[in-house]
Amino acid sequence: MRSAPQPGTYNDMNMPTEQAAIMAEAQSQATQASYDKSDLTLRDRLIEAGILIDTGEDGLYGRSAIFEDIVERLNQAITLLGADQHAEVLRFPPAMRRRDFEDSEYLKSFPNLAGTIHSFAGNDRGHHRLLEALDKIVHIGEGEERSDEWMDQQKPTRLVLTPAACYPIYPLVAKRGNLAKDGATFDAFSYCFRHEPSIDPGRMQMFRMREYIRVGSPEQVMAFRQKWIERGSLLVRLLQLPFEIDLANDPFFGRGGKIVADSQRAQQLKFELLVPVATPDRPTACLSFNYHMEHFGELWNIRQADDSVAHTACVGFGMERTTLALFRHHGLDVKAWPAPVRELLWGNADPIIADGLANMGEEA
């Protein structure tokens, strides 16, 4: 069983984050609430307080005004943290072209998480059958299973739900031709979908992801990932949340998935910043730091200035998960949160971020 991490600790000594580790160890102790039975009902407490709104479907929630305000304040802090990256800001809807999705090989690795978009494609007779089938089920009680017969004439559209905010970026970069010598950096923010219903509030089916994406040479993207491991750690320390950074792998599907996952871990391609959210013994990945090597460069034929295949990396901020972590560790009353956290979110975050970067040896 994994023990609860102390504020800003690391449990993988092989990871390339010496500076981040030193900073984490030097930080003042963040207030850490005791773990009790209430940890197991965080979702219920959030719903009872009106912070999350229960839709009746596991992993699908409405959000209150205060929840959305925190997400927006976090988003602003992340923007300040990445201001010097001079990233091209791109925003896409939570759907992408099916052709690009097919080319991404997402279905090869995560077919169980994908969400496709279907629409009615029948005629008048088909519409009549649809209404007849629908009429049979609309009076069935909430706890009873409904037939999906009315969906018989739903056909796939040319769209799918976006699985990660960075996915629409890669085909776009490829269409632009060869990269400049210093590569390219992008800033993406989108709702994403993954089909994994759960009562764990940290595992939503629809959630938002803020990402910085780096495209270029192996040296450029690895330096980028290292920088963001340190900067992501800085942000979470400023939020006074306990965390650890650990080597990780994606949840690849099927029997062959374990081999791929083992390879990903062996090459240290993915690290996650973990914070206890729903339960203390199973911390939740609130940030991820990913090096894709030449995978996306080869899939979409993204070329560097010298015509070699480009490498890519990204840092992903889980906006809902980080917000949930704040409620988990600082309480449901935001007015009672620690003063430094409130100043970061609702005060003047600019000098706080600048000082944090300066203490890391960086300039804001």
Disulfide bonds with the S-S distance in Angstrom:
none
